[in-house]
């Protein structure tokens, strides 16, 4: 193996070991204090707009937070500067205010609420924030507030030094807004800057001195709240040259001095912290997405006015919200040299966050959505997040395409082509809860251009296009709907077929008339299924064949009767041999003598030969063979979730637990071990393992813990996940 191969293998081994150690730490460290919690820091919909799929990007942190007082408990016996130095040393230790945990993707359920019902999204992927800095949008909007009040004294240069270090650490997608304030207002504002390493440093250097003070009191809480509201509120209007990243944070570099201001207190800071954690600027602004703000609070103690120092310390300490990534420390005058270590500690916390993407097929037909993150099957409890209620996602939900599985629908159509007047199924992840009246399918007549008006941007044009297709008879009829498919009867018109023979196609658009969402309508995304000409009517063919046989037999009977005339007079029926008489038909067993009847030439099914025809009567047929074929050695489950094979004598489990299940189903409504299957003597059997949402065979739920047969060709469902079952 070459050096490159060895190094790649080594990296893979390291990743595996790291993941294993992370899982061990998750279960060992969690009981040490409060239960760890997952917090949603951002729900960003822009991925859905970029690639045309209903995918949401979330920023999530899983950690066990610690109180500042717990981290600094050992400093309680000290006083003055010794206590402050002790506190800063304790707070700046790695993981002093939190313990990080890996994101448990296998146990996570992310739901969207529609009509008071929670619909789970499908997990797509996740990555660490620190490993994703080069991805578009993965960055932070840093709002930095620098206290430039004259009472800062020499600590003003320390604050500038820390701000400069933060600017130097900016990633390629980070943006920054730097504000200087005194005791009355923001006196200098850079506005939001993108790619700001050089520009940001120059702006900081442009304020080398503090600003005059106007008195012994200042409303610091009001100053910080107004600056944060202005800064983060303006993120929605930063211009085309600045790209708003996924995350945001507030850095406050201040002495915390408020004098006798009644709001600038420890309890007041807690209220401000809750405002920033809420992520709405101002609180009643429901038009912008919710974005909780971690607060990095760095306290620079004053050397004067000692009676206010304790109040200032409590205010700055309570500003920080370490439960969502905030940080607090103390820098005494001349401590600016610690800037790199402080910023490194803050950055380390951010690097542990996870970027998690979800395929969200179901959304409420409103501007605002409600999301919830929960976890199941965890040996150690992990608290989820239900704080994102009535949150705007930033786009019109009617522009999200329906989640139609074009590939699987096309695969099924290869063996069950669509033909005029016939029924077929379209597969996907639908949210109409079995209400078939919501599903509308419009067929595109051959040779017509694609109806781009159905994209959803203009509902009036879409309705007009739909009416045209309805008038042309090009609307299908939904006959059955479920969460994973809709069954449709195609219009009985040949013009739904594009091409002929093996090249025939049927093109269509699926529309949800309640959510006003459609499937793709462009040439690349429109649903195109294999088509075929209508099959010949079997009953007509059989009827015609039967009629021909009857006519032929009548001709034969007439010919035979004409050859048996004696003296030109036909033999009377009374002289025809009775049933059971010599030369006649034997009586059916158990019935005795049969009554007199017409000529035996019209009788069928009697043993022996039909009189005068010389044709052997049909023999009794053997029992039909088992549809499974007694020697079947394998069974196949085929569905949207994949194709799985079960061998004779083998038991195979189905569920979400990858460590126990050969049929792995990544669906929230499927239990960890949902059901077990086996194949014995050519018969497929299933046993439900007390699952939450049941196992169904052809729509009937089987009893848990009991082996139930699965007939050939059955539809087998584990919760909402559906398969067709075949043996042999």
N, C-alpha and C positions, 0 to 999 in steps of 0.2 A: 504494500500500500504506500502511495506517495505521501509526501509531507502534507499536502493540502487535504488529502483524504483523512489522514490521521488527525489533523487539527479539527476537521469537521466532525469526526466521530467524537473527539474529546469534548467539543462544544455541546454536542447532543447529550453526552453522558452528564455533563455539568448541568444542563437544563433539566434532565430527568431527576437528578439528585436534588437540585434546588426545589423543584416542584414537590418532591416527596417530603423534603424537610419543611417546606411551607405548610403542607397539609398536617404534618405532625405538630408544628408549632401552633396551628389553628386550634387543635384539640387540647394541647397541653397548656397553652397560655391563657385560653379564654376563661377558665374558672378562677383566675387570680383576682378578678374584680367583677365589675358589672359585665353583663353579657355584651359581646361585640355587636356592632350595629353597622348595617349598610346604609349609606346615605346617598341619595341622588343629588348631585351638585349641578347637573345641567341635563336638559332634554333638548336636543338640537335636531330639527327636522331637515336640515339642508341636504343631507345625503339622499333623501327621497327626491328632492328636486334635481339633484345632479345626475342620478342614474336612472330616473324614471320608475324606480321600484319603491314600494311603501316601506322604507327602512328608516328607523329612528336611531340616532346616535346618542348615547347617554354617557355621562361622566359619573362614576360611582366610586366611593371610597368605602372600604370595609376595614374598620379599625375598632379598637377598644380604647376609648379616650380616658384621660386621667386629669384630675383637677390640679390646677396650679398649686393649691395649698398642699396637696399630697406630695407633689414633686419637691416643694420647698420646706417640708415639715422639719427637716433636720436643722433648719436655720432659725427656728423659732426662739431659741435661747440667746441669740445674738441681737445686737442693737446697732443703730447707726450705719455707717458705711460698711462695717464688717458684715452686717446682715444682708445688705444689698449685694455685696460681692458674692456672698454665699448663695444667694438666690439666683443670681445670673449664672454662676457656674453650674448649679443644679439644673436650671431650665435649658441650658445649651448642651446638655449631654444628649447623645443619640437616643431618640424615642422617649424622651423624658415626659412628654405630654400625651403619648399615644403608643399603641402597639399595632402595627399593620398586619393584615391578613390577606391571603390571596383571594381573588373573587371565585366563589364556588359555583361555577357555571352549571354544573350538573344538577344543582339543587335550587337554582333560581327560577322564579316565575314572575314575569313582568306582564301586568295586565292593563287593559284599557276598559273603562266602564262605559257601557252604552245601555240606556234605559234601565239603570240599576242592576245590570248584569255585567259581570267581569269576564272579558274575553282575553285569554292568554296570547301573548305574542310568541313568536318562535325565535329562540336564541340563534344568532348568526355567528358572532365572533367576539372575542375580547382581547385586549392587549394592554400592557402597562403604559401609563402615561410617559414615563421616562424613556421607553423604547419607541415612542411614536412621534417624537418632536419634529420629524421631517414630513409627517403627513399633513396635507392641507387642513388648515383650521385648528390643528392641535397646538394651542397656545393659550396665553393668559392676558387679559386686559388688566394691567396693574395701575391702580389709582394711588398715587403717593402724595400724602399730605405732610408737608414739612413745616414745623412750628418755627416761624421767623420772628416771634415776639422777642423784644429786647431782653426779657428776663431769662431767655435760654443761655445767654452769655457764651462761654467757650464751647458749650455742648452743641451750639448751632453748627460748628464745623464738623463735629462728630456725626451729626444727623446728615449733613451733606455728603460725608464720606460713605455712609451706609447706603444712601440713595444712589450715589455713583456706582457702588459695587453692584446694586440691583440692576442698574442700567447695563453694566458690563456683562451681566449674566443672561440678558434677554435672549430668548430663542428666536428662530427665524419667523415664527408666527405670532410672537408676543407683540403687544402694543402697550404704550404707557402714556399716562397723563400725570404731570407733576404740578402740584399747586403749593405755593407758599402762602401762609396766613399769619396774621398778627393777632391782636386781641380784639379786632372788630370784624375782619372780613378776609377773604382770599385776595391777596394783593398781587399775585403773579401766577398765571395759568398757561401752561404750554399747550393745552388742548391735547387731543389724542394724536399720538405720533406712531407711525408704523416704521419698522426698521430703524429704531431710534437710538442705537448705541452712540453714534456721534452727536446727533442732534440733542439727545437727552442730557449728555454730559455737558454740552455747551450751554444748555438752558440752566442747569444747576450752577455752573460756574458764573452765570450771569447774575446771580444773586449772592454776592460775597458777604453781605452784611445783614444784620437783623433790622427790623423796622421798629419805630418808636412805639412805646406803650402809652395808653391813654388813661389808665387808672389801675386800682388795686383789684378790680374784678373783671372777669370776662366770661361770657356764656360759651365755654368751649364745646359743650355738647351740641348746642345749636349750630356752631360753626362747622363741626365735623359732619353733622347730619345733612346740612344744606350742601356742603361740598360733595358729599357722597351722592346725594340726590341729583345734583347737577351733572356730576361726572358720569355716573352710570346711566342716568336718564338720557344723556346725549349719545349713548352708544348706538342708538337706532338711527342716528343721523350724522355719521362721521364722514360721509363722502365716499366716493369711489376709490380713492387712493389708500384708504385704511380698511383692511378686512377684519371684521370683528371675529375674534377667536372663540373657542368653545367655553373657556373658563374665565373667571374674573376674581380679583382680590383687592383688598384695601390695605395699605401700609400707612400707619400713623406714627410719625416720629415727633414726639412732643414731651413737654414737661408735665402735662396733665394739669397745669395750673388753671383754676377757675375762680380763685378767691372765695368770696362768699356767695357765688352764684348758686341758687337753690337747685338747679338742674344738673350742674357739673359735680356729681357725687357718685359714689359706688353704685347705689340703686339706679341712678339715672343712666349710668353706663350700661347696666344690664338691659334696660329698655332699648337703648340704642343698638346694643349687640343683637337683640331679638329682631329689631327692624332690619338690620343688615343680613341676618340669617334668613329672614323671610324672603329676601330677594325681589321685592317689589318697590319701585322708586317712582313716585311715592307709593304708599301702601295701597291706595285705591286704584292704581294704574293696572287695569286688567288687559290692556291692549298688547303689552310686551310680555315675552316669555319670562317665567320665573327663573331667577338666577341667584341662589344663595351665595353670599360673599364671605369668604374667610377673612378674618381681620388679623393682621400682624401688627401688634401694638408694642412699640419700643419706648420705654420710659427713660427720660433723662432728668434725674432729680435736680431740683433747684437747690442752690446753696444759701438762699435767703428765704425769708418768710417761713420759718420752720413750722409754724402752727398749721400750715396748709399741706405739708409734705405727705402726711398719712392719707389725707383725702385724695391728693393727686395720685398717690400710689394705687389706692383702691380703684380710682376711676380708670386708670390705664390698664390695670390688671383685669378688670371686669369687661373692658372693651373686647378683649380677645375671645374668640370662640374655638378653642382647640378641638371641639367635637366635630367640626367640619373642615379642619385644616388650618385653623388660626394658630397664632403663636404669640407668646409674651416673653420679654426679657428686659433687663435693666442695663443701661450703659451710663456709667458715671463719666464725668468730664475727663477727656483724654483717652476714652476707651474706643475711639473710632477705629483703631487698628484691628478690632475684632470683627470688622464689617464682613470680611470674606467668610469667616466661620458662621456668623449669624445668617447671612444669605444662603450659605450652603445648607444649614439646618432647615431653613424654610423650603428650599428647592428639593431637599431629600423627601420631605413630607409629600410634596406635590407629585414627585416621581412615582410614588406608590399607588396613586389613583389608577383606576381602570377605565378604559374606553370600551364600552360594551354596545354592540349593535344588535338590534332586534328587527325582525321582519314583522311588521304590524299590519295585518290584513284588515283588522276591524278598527274603525274610528267612528266617533260620534259625528253626526251630520251637523256639527256646530263649529264655531271658531275655537271654542275652548274644549279641552279634553281633561279627563281625570285618569291618572296613572297610579299604580301601586306596585311595589317590589316586595315580594315575600319569598320565603325559603322553606322547603319541606325536607323531610327525611334527614335532618341534621342531628347527629348525636349530641352536639353541643348547641344550645339555642343561639340563633342569629337573628337579631331584630331587623325587620325590614323598614321600609319607608312608605308612608301613606300621605305625605304632606303635599303632593302635587295634585291638587284638586282644582278643577275648572281652570286649567292652565292653557293659555293660547300656545299653539305650536308654530305659529308664524306663517302658515300657508293655508289656503282654502282647502278643506278636506274633500271637496267635490273634484279637485284636480288629481287626487290620488287614484291611480288605476286599480281596478279590481284585481285581486290576486288570483289570476287564472293560471293553472299549471298547463301551459301550452304543450310542453314536451310530453307529459304523461297522457294528456288528452289525444295528442297525435299518435302516440304509441298504441293506445287502445283502438283508435280508428283504423290502424293498419289491418287488424283482424276483424273489426266490425265497422266497415265503411259507412258513411252517412249517405242515405239515398232519399230522394223525394218521397215524402209521406211517412218515412220511417222514424223510429225513436233512436236516440243516441244520448251519450252522457258527456258533459263537460266537467272536468275535474279542477278543483282549486281549493282555496281556503276562504270560504264565504261566511257571511255573518248574518244571514237572514233567518237563522233559527228554524229552518224547515218551512218558512212561509214562501211558497212557490209563486205567490202573486207579486213578489218583489222582483222576480227574475224575468227579464225580457231579453230575447235573442233576436237579432236582426241579421238576415242573410243578405249578402251583397250579390246582386244579379251579375251574371257573367258579363265581362266586358265593360262594366261600369267602374269609374274611378273610386278610390277609397273615400268615404265620407268624413273628411277631416273635421267637419263641424261637430262631430261626436266627441271630440277631445274633452269637452266639458268646460272650456273657457267661456263659451257663449251658450247658455241653456236654451235660449229662444231658437237659435240656429239648430241646436241638437234636436229640439222637439220638431222643428219643421222637417228635418231629414228623416226622423223616425216616422212621421206621418206619411212621407212619400213612400217609404219602404212598406209601411202597413198597407197603403193603398195599392201597392203592386203585389200584395200577397206575400211579402218576403219576411214576415214576422213568424217565428216559431212559437209553439205553445209549450209552456213549461208544465209538465205532467207530474213532476216530483222534485223536491228540493231538500237538500241536507247541508250540513256544514262543510262537507267535502265534495259535493257534486250537485249538478242540476241535470235532470233528465228532460230532454226536449223532443217534441215531435216536429220534424221538419215540414215546411209547407210542401204540398204535393205538386211541385212545379219543377220541370226539368231545368229551368233557367238558374236554379241555385248551383248547378254544376259548372265549374270552370274546367274546360278541357273534356276529354273522353278517355274511355278505357282505363288502363292502369295509371294514367297521368291525371285523372279527374280529381279536382279539389273542390271543397266547399269552404267558403270564407264567411266569417260572421263576427259580430260584436255582441258582447254580453253587457247588459245594462241593469243596474240596481236602481229601480224607480223611486226608492225611498231615500237612499243616501245620495242619489244623483251622481253615481260613479260608474264609469265604463271600463271595459277592458281596453287594451291597446288597439289603435286604429291605423297606425302607420304601416307601411309595407313590411317593416321589420318586426312589428309586434302583433299584428292582427292574427287572430286564431284561424289557422288554415288546417283543415282535416281532410283525410283521404275520402273521396267520394266515389260513388258507383251508380249505375243505372238501377231503377227499381227492379227487384226480383219478380219473376213471373208468379202469378197467383196460383198457389199449389192446389187450392180447392177447385178452381176452374179446370186446371189440367186433369185432376183426378176425375172430376165429373165428366169431362169430355171422353176420357179413356173408358170410364165405366159405360157411358152411353154407346161407345163403339163396340165394346164387348157384348152388350145386350143385343144390339142390332145384329152382330155376327151370329150370336146364338139363335136368334129368331130365324135368321135365314137358314141355318143348319136344321132347326126343328121343322121348318116348313118343308125343306127338301126331304128330310127323313119321312115325314108324314105322307108326303105325296107318293113315295115308293112303296107304302104298305097298304094301299087301297085294295079292297077285294070287291069286285063287281062294281067299282066306282063309288062305293059307299064306305065312308070311314067307320072304323070300329067304334062302337059306343063306349063311353067312359065307364059304364057299369061293368064292362068285361075286363077292365084293366086290373092287373094283379094287385091284391091288397098288400099293405105293409106286412112283412113277415111271411108272406106266401112264397112258394117256390118261384125262383126267378125274379122276385121283387127285392126291396130294400129291407134290411133287417130292422127290427124295432130298436129304437134307442134304449140302452139298458135302463131298466127300472120304470119304463113308461108303458109296457104292455103293447097291445096291438094299436097301431095308429089308424086314424080314420081314413076313409077313402079320400083321394085327392087327385089333383091333376097329373098329367103325364110325368113320369120320373125324369124325363129330359130336363124339367125345370127345377129339379131338386138338387141341393148341394150338401156336401158334408157327410153323406151316408157312407158306412164302411163298404169296402169292396169296390166294384166298378159301377160307374153310371151306366144304366141300361142303354144299350145301343150305341154308346159313344166310344167304347173301347179305351177310355182314359181312366187311369187309376185315381181313386178318390184321394183327397188330401189326407195325409197322415197327421196325427196329433203332434203339435210342436213342443219341443223341449223348453223348459223354463229359461227365460232370458238370462244371459250371463250377468254377473255382478258388474255394476258400472265401474267399479274400481279395478276389476281384474285381479283375481286372487293372488297373483304373483307380483303385484306392484311393489317396487323396492324403494320408492321415494315419493314425496309429496312436495308440491310447490305452492307457496303463497306469493301472489303478485299484487302489488298495490302502489299507491303514490309514495309510500315510505320505502319501497325497494322490492327486490325479489329474493325470497329466502327458500332454501331447500332443506327438507327433513328426510332423513334416511330411516328405513324400516328398523325397528328395535331401538330407536333413539328417542330420548325425551329432550325437547327444546323449549326453553322458557322465552317468553315475550314480555318486555317491559322497559322501564327507563334506567334500570341499574345495569350499567355496562359490565360490572364484575360478575353478574349472575345470568345475564340474558344473552342468548345467541341472536335473538331477534330484537335489536336495539331500537327503541322507538322514542325519539326526542320530542315528546308531546306532553304538556303539563297535565292533561287529563288522563294520562296513562299511569298506572301505579308502578312502583319500583319493580316488583315482580307481579305482572298483571295476570298471566295465564301460562299454562304448560300444554304442549302438544306432543302427541306420539302417533306412530303409524304401526298398526298391528293387523296382520292377515289382510293387507290391502285396504284397511279401513282407517281413515284419519279420525283422531279423537282430540278433544280439547277439554281442559279443566280450568275453570276460573279460580284464581288464587285469592278469593275474597277482595277483589279489586273495588275501588271506589265507584267507578263508572261502568262496571260490568263488561261481560263478554257476550256477544250476540251472534247467533247463527241464523242467517236469513231473516234478520230483524227480531228474532225471539231471544230474550236473555236467558242464558243457561244458568242452572243452579250452581252456586259456588261449591268447590270441593268435590264435585262429581264429574266423572268422565262422560262427556256427551259426544255423540257422533257428529261428524261434519260431512254431509253428503257431497258427492262429486259436483263441482261447479258452484258450491255454496258461496255466499258472501259472508265472510267472517270479520267481525269488528271487535277491536280491543278499545273500548271507549269510543272516541271518534275516528280512530284509525282503521281504515277498511282495506280488506284483501279479498281477492277471489282465490278459492282453494281448488286445486286439482291434484289428482293422484295418478302416478304412472308417467 
